[in-house]
Amino acid sequence: TTDEVTGAIVDAAIRIHRDLGPGLFESAYEAQLAHELAERGVEFERQLLLPLEYRGRRIEFGYRVDLLVEQR
């Protein structure tokens, strides 16, 4: 369920912050969160490009999603 996935993400994030503390680059926290989610069996994808539409024109590299978890 969504609540279970959300709980796993929040739990992992709190654990990482408690263990590593503040001050690292975002990429370090992202890599560790990906590792934690994989250990918990949570499906995710990293660094996905997400296009956007502007005035009827599709811009292929509009956004980048850090983590897409469980296709959401």
GIZI-V297055 format. One record per pair of residues at least 24 apart in sequence whose C-alpha atoms are under 10 Angstrom apart, sorted by the first residue. I is the first residue (numbers start at 1). J is the second residue. D is the distance in whole Angstrom. If there is no record, write none. Layout:
[[I,J,D] [I,J,D]]
This chain:
[[1,70,10] [2,70,9] [2,72,9] [4,42,10] [5,37,9] [5,40,10] [5,42,7] [5,43,9] [5,69,8] [5,70,8] [6,69,9] [8,36,9] [8,37,8] [8,40,8] [8,41,10] [8,42,8] [9,33,8] [9,34,10] [9,36,9] [9,37,7] [9,40,10] [9,42,9] [9,69,9] [11,36,10] [11,37,10] [12,36,6] [12,37,7] [12,40,9] [13,37,10] [26,66,10] [27,66,9] [30,66,8] [30,67,8] [31,67,10] [33,67,9] [34,66,10] [34,67,8] [34,69,10] [37,69,9] [42,69,7] [42,70,7] [43,68,9] [43,69,6] [43,70,5] [43,71,8] [44,68,5] [44,69,4] [44,70,6] [44,71,7] [44,72,9] [45,69,7] [45,70,8] [45,71,8]]
